[in-house]
Amino acid sequence: MERLEFDSRDALTEKLAGEVIARLKKAIEDKGEAGLAVSGGRTPVDLFKALSEADLDWSKVTITLVDERWVAPDHDDSNEKLVRTHLLQNKAAAATFIPHKTAAESPFEAEVEVNKALAALPEEITVTLLGMGEDGHTASFFPGAETLHKALDTKHHADCCAVVPKTAPHPRMTLTLKRILRSQWIVLHLTGDGKKPVLQQALEDGPVEELPVRSVLKQSLTPVSVYWAG
Ligand SMILES: O=C(O)[C@H](O)[C@@H](O)[C@H](O)[C@H](O)COP(=O)(O)O
């Protein structure tokens, strides 16, 4: 696992944007298409803005969310709103976007429909951008969530599943670990001093259910990089 620490968030954003853009371009060159899965939250906003300006053939890129809060797409907590506001702008507006939210009352009712929609992604997602909460969750793999085991089950057939966090608002739809691991590169994008000790603890051995980010850090199937700035 590659671990990079930066003196500033701007330096991290510049380096990570450059890496993501280079990989998207290479995938388009090699395969004629690229896939990008992005997390929500506060951390990725500046990265999204930088990526939106990138000079690449965004019409060949399919973007989806790593996870979504089950709220209306115009709700301030919506990751779809975050992506449409900051990433699907400028040159990146030409990308294809696969949202998770449907008209269904609950994400449980929408699992089959969203799973079908996710089939439009390339078999291997070029880059999957993950965040992490200070409770050690990533994606919507929340400690103590009833369906956490399903989301982490790498034999689970579906690409997404519903999760109801006990420690965060809104029911969620999340990519499963199995789908996240079918990526060419996974980046854990972290900012803030509060996340460093959690990362350190997650790198130590322990139950994945306690710190679900371990499911991504302690696997050897897919290359993972950690990008951190204070
Ligand atoms: O929908 C979400 O909330 C994210 O996908 C989630 O996994 C996020 O990456 C972490 O909670 C970190 O969030 P911050 O970037 O706001 O710290």
The ligand as an ORCA input file, in Angstrom:
! r2SCAN-3c Opt
* xyz 0 1
  O     -21.426      9.695      1.772
  C     -20.437      9.796      2.501
  O     -20.437     10.365      3.596
  C     -19.106      9.257      2.042
  O     -19.090      8.493      0.993
  C     -18.320      8.806      3.224
  O     -17.770      7.537      3.155
  C     -17.254      9.873      3.381
  O     -16.221      9.631      2.434
  C     -16.714      9.894      4.774
  O     -17.813     10.005      5.660
  C     -15.768     11.093      4.956
  O     -16.533     12.265      4.860
  P     -15.805     13.712      4.929
  O     -15.057     13.851      3.662
  O     -16.963     14.689      5.018
  O     -14.927     13.697      6.160
*
